[in-house]
Amino acid sequence: MMTNHFLCAEWNNLIMANYIVPQEVILPYLPNKTEPDLFCGKTFLSLVAFMFLNTTIKGFAIPYHINFEEVNLRFYVKHCVGMNLKRGTVFIKEIVPRHAISFIANTFFREKYVTMKMKHSIADIQDAMEVNYEWRYYAKWNKLAATYHKKSNLMGIDSEEEFIAEHYWGFTKYDDTTTYQYEVSHPRWEVFPVIDYKVDCDFGKIYGKEFSFLNETKPASVLVAKGSQIRVHHKQALA
């Protein structure tokens, strides 16, 4: 089966905890030929957890690697040549529960996947839903969870939630001069009003001591997006 994309899946029940950080925190991870993408002059970093469902790679489903959790820490960049603007994300680390997933992503996309034990739960509590993601680093179970209303809303134009969700490219820093890019296509997402949330993550141990300050930092916002089918297209070097 021939496809014009590398991966097809559904991303569902996305929780995005968004932090305003000093720009110097992300600069060591900034790929060549990209620049920070700011919102209202501020640098955002997001801890994102979601479900990967019905996953196929080049049209084929790999047994036991079809449905799984992912948690990633990411920031936002842009690449502009003339009038052509690409807005995307850079991943500091992506956590999944299967070694084969990490191997494929790191081999084909030069990403920074690691494998940890993970689990999730989804509960219907009358007029609301509760989604909980957990990942174990050594003896500690880290957590990102949210309770939200069942009725979703359209994202506001030029809103913070639109800024966080509407980045359709991935940029990967291979070395100081080489950057890879790949397109992620999906429809515009709807979001759910968040009632409550919990972040219990040892940022310093998992992501590096430069992120330790996030252990005591309250997110500027927490979003829950419905998600959709997505397609990840083949990577290419950024010219």
N, C-alpha and C positions, 0 to 999 in steps of 0.2 A: 504494500500500500504506500503510494507516494503522497507526501504532504508538503505544503509550502511553509510549514512551521516545525519547530523542534518539539514543542510540548503543548499538549492541550489538557486542560483540567477545569475544575470549578474551585474558586476560592470563596468560602462561605464563612459567615459569622466572624468577621474580622474585628478585633479590638485593637485600637491604636491609642497608646498613651504618648502624648506629645510634650516634649520638653523644650524650653527656650534655653540655649546654651551659648557660652562664649564661642565666637567663631574659631578661635585658635584651637579648640578641642577637635574640630573636624579637619583642619588643614593638613595634618600628616596623612590623612586617608583620601585626600582630594585627587582624583585622576587627572592626568595631564590633559589639557585642552578643555577642561570644564571649569566652572566657577560656582561658588555657592549660590543657590537659589533662595532668596530671602522672602519672608512674608512680613510686610509692614516694617521692613528694615531689621528683622530678627531672624536668627539662625535656629532652625528647628531640628530636633533629633527625635525619632519615634521608636518606641518599643511596640512591635506589632505581632499579634498572635492570631492564627486562623487555621481553618481546615483545608487541606488539599484533598479534593474528592474526584473520583472517576478519571484518574490521571493516565494519560497515554504519552509515550515518547515515540515520535516519528510514526504515529498511528497504532502503536502496539502497547498493550497493557502488560505490565510486569507483575506476576502474581505476588501478593503480599506487599506490594508497593503502590497500590492504587489509591488508598485512603489513609491519610496520616496527618499529624499536626506539624505546624512550623511556627517557630518564633524567630523574629529577626530584629536587629537593631540597625536603623538606617538613617541617612540624612539626605538632603535634597540639593540637586545641582542642575545646571543648565549648560547647554552647548549651543553656541550661536555662530552661524556662518552666513553673513549677509542677512537676508530676511528669514532664513531657515532657523527656527528656534526649536530645540529639543529639550524638554524638561524631564528630568529623570531622578532616579534614586541611586545611592551608593550604599552597599551593605557592609557593615563592619563585621558582623557575624550572623550566620543563619543556622538555626538549630533544628534538626529533624531526628526522628527516632530510628532510622534505618541506615546502616553503613553504605548500602548500595546507592541510596539517594545522594549522600554526600559525595561519593566517588564520581557519579555521573555529573553532578553539578560542578564540582571542582575541576574535573577533567575537560568538560566541553565548554564551560563558561568561565573558567578561572575564578569562580566565586570562592567564598570563605565559609563553606558549610562544615559543621561539626555534628557528631552524633551523640545524643544523650537519651536517657529514658524519658518518655513523655506520656502524658495522659490528659484527657479532657472530659468535661461533663457538660451537658445541656439540660436545663430543667425548666419546665413550664410551671410558673407560679401565678396562677389566676390571670391578671391582666398584663403580666410581665414575663420576660424570659431571663434566665441566668446562665451565662456561659463562663466556664472556668477552664483555663489552660495551665498546666504545670509541667516543669522540666527539672530533672534532678542533676545537680552538679555536685559531685562527691556525695556527701550525706544530706545536703540540703535540697528540699523541693522548693523551687522558685514558682511564683504564681503571677498570672495576670487574669483578672476576672472582672466581669461587668454584669450589672442588672439593668435591663432596659425595657421600655414600653414596646409592645408588639407592633404598633402601627408605625410604619416607616415614613420618612419625609424626603422630599427632594433636597439636594444640597443647595444652599444659597449661592448665587452668583458672586464671585470674588470674595467668598467667605474663607475662613481658616480651614473648615472641613473640606472645601473644594481644593484648596492648596495642598493639603495633606494627601488627598485621595487621587488627584488628577495629575499624576506623573506617569507617563506612558513609556519611559525608556529606562533601561538599566545600564549603568556605566561601571566598568570594572577596572581598577588600577592593577595592571599586570606588573609594571615596573615604573620607574620615574619618567619614561618617555612613551610607553605604550599603553593605550587605553582601548578596551573593547566595549562595544555597544550592542544592545539587542532591544528590540521593540516588544512591549507587552500590550496586547490589544484586548480591550473589554469595553462593554457599554458603561455609561455613566452610572455610578452606584447611588442607591438610596441609603439613608442613614436612619438609625433609630435614636430617639431621645434617651439619654443615659440617666438612670436613676441613682446608681451608686457604682463604685468600682473599687478594686483592690490591686495594688502593685506591691509585690513582695519579691524583690529581685536583688541579688548581690551583684550589682553592676561592676564593682571593682574586681572581684574574683573572676567573673565570667568574661568581661570585655576589656579589662586592663585598669590599672590604678588611676589613669587619667579620667575614668568615668565613675570613680568612687563617690564623687559629690552627688551623683544622682540617687544614691541610697537614701539621702535625707532631703531630696528635692521633690516637691509636689508637681505633678504634671500641669502644664498650662491648660490642657484640655484632654479629654478622653472621648474618642469616637467609637461607635459601633456601626459598621457597614454591613449591608446585607450580602454583598458580593455577587458573583456571576460566573459564567463560563469565561475563561481567559485563554489566550494563546500566546506562547512565548516563541518568538521567531529566532532564526539562526543568528548567531553573533557574527560580528565583523569588526575589524580594526577601525578605530576612529581616525579618519584622514586628517 
